[in-house]
Amino acid sequence: MTRYLIVAHQTADSPRLVQAVRDIRRSDPGAVFGLLVPATPVSHLASWTRGEAEAVAAEAGERARGRLAAEGIDLQDVIVGDANPVYAVSDVFNRGRWDHVLVSTLAAGVSRWVKLDVVSRLSRELPVPVTHIVAE
C-alpha cells in the first residue's frame, strides 16, 4: 500500500489534481491518500488572523474531500498545517510515514509556492519522490 501525501490549498479540488489522483488509484488500487492544506495567509482580507487562515484551509480541505469522494476516492486524513508549505510537510513527515508527495500549485506566473521554490525544496529535503501538479 503506497501512501500519498497531497499538498494543496487553492488547487485542492482542481480538475487536474483530481485526475492525477484518479490515475494513481487506477494504477495502484491500494493507494492511500492524505491531504495537507497549509494555512496560508488570507491575502484578500485587509487584516487576517491565524484562525481565519486555518478556517479557510479547513474549508479547502473539505471541498477537496467532497470532490474526491465523488470520484470514489477517500482521503485518509485532511490536515491543516503551518502557513509555510515546506514546514507543514516536515511536520507531517515527523508524525507519520508517506511514500510519495504530490504538490498541487497554480501556474508559475501566479503561484506563490512556485515563487518560493517549494517543489524543489521538498525534492531536496524529503526521502521520497515529489511530483508537481500544475492546476489549469
Secondary structure, 3 states (H helix, E strand, C coil): CCEEEEECCCCCCCHHHHHHHHHHHHHCCCCEEEEEEECCCCCCCCCCCHHHHHHHHHHHHHHHHHHHHHCCCCEEEEEEECCCHHHHHHHHHHHCCCCEEEEEECCCCCCHHHHCCHHHHHHHHCCCCEEEEECC
